[in-house]
Amino acid sequence: MATFLNKRLQSRLSELFELRSMLREMEHEIGLDGLTKAELDVFLAAHALAGGRQEVVTSNDIRNHDLTSGITQASYHRALRSLISLDLLEKAEGYKSRHYLVRNHLAGG
């Protein structure tokens, strides 16, 4: 029984390794491999909320997304500012603050 569980664990670890390798390769291919974990999670949450379209997403919605729930408030705001300076997010027109658009060149648009 222990041998079966050990083989199953080894198989699952191999699958996890393959998935992580594929994710890193994809991140590299689209130019996201230089982001910190917090920046990547904030960007992916914003992209998911926008649905890959040019829809406005709010800071609160991004902050409450599953991907960003474990990020401290200070790290979240640093990541948000960084993504704006990297031109991956932009402040949405017509709003004073806390409304953003995911840039077209990475939103699939």
C-alpha positions as CSV (number, residue, x, y, z in Angstrom):
1,M,0.0,0.0,0.0
2,A,2.8,2.4,0.9
3,T,4.5,1.7,-2.5
4,F,1.3,2.5,-4.3
5,L,0.8,5.8,-2.5
6,N,4.5,6.7,-3.0
7,K,4.1,6.0,-6.8
8,R,0.9,8.1,-6.9
9,L,2.6,11.0,-5.1
10,Q,5.5,10.8,-7.5
11,S,3.1,10.8,-10.4
12,R,1.3,13.9,-9.1
13,L,4.5,15.7,-8.4
14,S,5.6,15.0,-12.0
15,E,2.3,16.4,-13.3
16,L,2.7,19.5,-11.1
17,F,6.2,20.0,-12.4
18,E,5.0,19.8,-16.0
19,L,2.2,22.3,-15.3
20,R,4.5,24.8,-13.6
21,S,7.0,24.5,-16.4
22,M,4.3,25.1,-19.0
23,L,3.1,28.1,-17.0
24,R,6.5,29.6,-16.8
25,E,7.1,29.1,-20.5
26,M,3.8,30.8,-21.3
27,E,4.6,33.7,-19.0
28,H,7.9,34.1,-20.8
29,E,6.4,33.9,-24.2
30,I,4.0,36.8,-23.5
31,G,6.5,38.8,-21.6
32,L,5.2,38.4,-18.0
33,D,8.1,36.5,-16.6
34,G,9.8,39.7,-15.3
35,L,6.8,40.5,-13.0
36,T,6.8,39.8,-9.3
37,K,4.3,37.2,-8.0
38,A,2.1,40.0,-6.6
39,E,2.3,41.9,-9.9
40,L,1.4,38.8,-11.9
41,D,-1.5,37.9,-9.6
42,V,-2.9,41.5,-9.7
43,F,-2.5,41.6,-13.5
44,L,-4.1,38.2,-14.1
45,A,-7.0,39.0,-11.7
46,A,-7.6,42.3,-13.6
47,H,-7.5,40.4,-16.9
48,A,-9.9,37.7,-15.7
49,L,-12.3,40.4,-14.4
50,A,-12.2,42.3,-17.7
51,G,-13.0,39.0,-19.5
52,G,-10.2,39.7,-22.0
53,R,-12.2,42.8,-23.3
54,Q,-11.7,46.5,-22.8
55,E,-13.9,46.6,-19.8
56,V,-13.3,48.8,-16.8
57,V,-12.3,46.9,-13.6
58,T,-12.3,48.5,-10.2
59,S,-9.5,48.3,-7.6
60,N,-11.9,46.8,-5.1
61,D,-12.9,44.0,-7.6
62,I,-9.2,43.2,-8.3
63,R,-8.4,43.3,-4.6
64,N,-11.2,40.9,-3.7
65,H,-10.3,38.4,-6.5
66,D,-9.1,34.9,-5.3
67,L,-5.7,35.5,-6.9
68,T,-5.0,38.6,-4.8
69,S,-6.7,37.8,-1.5
70,G,-3.4,36.7,0.1
71,I,-1.5,39.8,-0.9
72,T,-1.0,42.5,1.8
73,Q,-2.5,45.9,1.2
74,A,0.9,47.6,0.8
75,S,2.1,44.9,-1.7
76,Y,-1.2,45.1,-3.6
77,H,-0.9,48.9,-4.1
78,R,2.8,48.6,-5.0
79,A,1.9,46.0,-7.6
80,L,-0.9,48.1,-9.0
81,R,1.3,51.2,-9.3
82,S,4.0,49.1,-11.0
83,L,1.6,47.6,-13.5
84,I,0.5,51.1,-14.4
85,S,4.1,52.3,-14.9
86,L,4.8,49.2,-17.0
87,D,1.8,50.1,-19.2
88,L,0.1,46.8,-18.5
89,L,-2.8,48.6,-16.8
90,E,-4.1,52.1,-17.4
91,K,-6.3,54.4,-15.4
92,A,-9.8,54.4,-17.0
93,E,-10.9,57.7,-18.5
94,G,-14.0,59.3,-17.0
95,Y,-13.2,58.1,-13.4
96,K,-11.2,60.0,-10.7
97,S,-9.5,56.9,-9.4
98,R,-9.6,53.2,-8.7
99,H,-10.9,52.2,-12.2
100,Y,-8.5,50.5,-14.6
101,L,-8.3,49.0,-18.1
102,V,-6.1,46.0,-19.0
103,R,-3.9,47.1,-21.9
104,N,-4.9,45.8,-25.3
105,H,-1.6,44.4,-26.3
106,L,-1.9,41.7,-23.6
107,A,-5.6,41.4,-23.2
108,G,-5.9,39.6,-26.5
109,G,-7.4,42.6,-28.2
